[in-house]
């Protein structure tokens, strides 16, 4: 239960620099009177400003500060909840917002917005709308329960029944569900991605194995072909070597032909010289009978003998020359044969060298291919890296599937909890439980005020009203006085529900001008009976212009304007 103890304010609206203080617990019934503008309703703005940082009336927060002093607007309120005493201080120019619990200030590291949330949700467990439905009634700016929207009506009832926690839980679960669905979506995508990678890795391993084996087979085929080619080259070399040997032997047989040819040519030269000399001598003795040098006659016998001798030698030399030329031709043929054999031997040796080069190249290729086969074979035997990747993908897939299964199981429970915590779930069941009590109490208070109708709220908090005259009425169908009776009955009922639930139960009840326009004398009398004898454990404050009800209240508080400032004068 919230027990409001005291409130004090200064420089608030028409109130000056001196604190105005009201003790809430001093009397059970209190009448606040004063002329228009005297400040009798300022207590309402002081209350809501201190607790909720907003005025009760439809004015701006900045308009709360006294227009003359223009600074040091301050409201302090004291209340107790169970064994804890609270003091709330709120001010303008300078801005002040302090909360004390048992004389100790709350941590000021939190900002004002966070502090306000703590005050409403943790301490008071009331928001502005619910507070005004339970504590205040009848101001011109006040919106009665029956004029609220269905959503706000629900909020008020949920506050009274202390089931707003279900809405908070519902909001939390809704966010969790949103987050879980997003996580499931992400996990589904992750699972799909890992599955694709796993399949790709499997195909990659199969492919590299296939390529490896294909490469091994291809290399082995190449090695075989290169071996055959080398064997061909070796066989060819053996044949060539045989030809070289034959050529060398033939060459050896004609090796001395060049030397002989030189000698024979030299001999041919000498013979040619002798032939020239003999020819000259023959010509001399043939043509001359007298010596040209000494002019002596050459003996004829001598000349003829010399001619005959020269001719004989000439014939011998000619025969020898002819024989020599035949021999030279033979030796020239042998020389050509030698040169031809040399060229052939050179060509054959070049062929052998080329074949050996090809054999060396092929052998290197064979070694490289064999090394590549060994490397590929080793890689195929030791594919640890790729298989480790595959194992890692499998592990991640299993982990993701397990996580996904857990999330999907969780979301089932959260969906169930969410459905329970929706407006048509647990809250509706609780509301259904209390609706008969609520309707019973409303009609009880209506009857106490001599208003005989059958008022009912349904699960959507819409009213149905039956009267002895009309079967189907609505709130808007009644006069202002009748509406006030319904508003009062609801107010009293809400306080009764709060008392039964002990959720937002409070000692304070303030009613502003409920007698002045809407209630007739009979209604006023019945209302006074209710607040005096029916409403228990309450400190009730009635704000009114009427001054003829002094004897109906334990205390009368009068506000007046003194030198332009509102003051509590009695």
QUIMO-V784168 format. One record per helix or strand of 3 or more residues. SS is the DSSP state (H for helix, E for strand). FROM is the first residue (numbers start at 1). LEN is the number of residues. If there is no record, write none. Layout:
ss={SS & SS}
from={FROM & FROM}
len={LEN & LEN}
This chain:
ss={E & E & E & H & H & E & E & E & H & H & H & H & H & H & H & H & H & E & E & H & H & E & H & E & H & E & E}
from={2 & 20 & 29 & 42 & 61 & 73 & 84 & 96 & 112 & 128 & 145 & 150 & 164 & 257 & 300 & 384 & 426 & 453 & 463 & 475 & 480 & 508 & 521 & 539 & 550 & 555 & 565}
len={9 & 4 & 5 & 11 & 4 & 9 & 9 & 6 & 13 & 8 & 3 & 11 & 90 & 31 & 82 & 38 & 23 & 5 & 5 & 3 & 22 & 5 & 14 & 6 & 3 & 8 & 4}
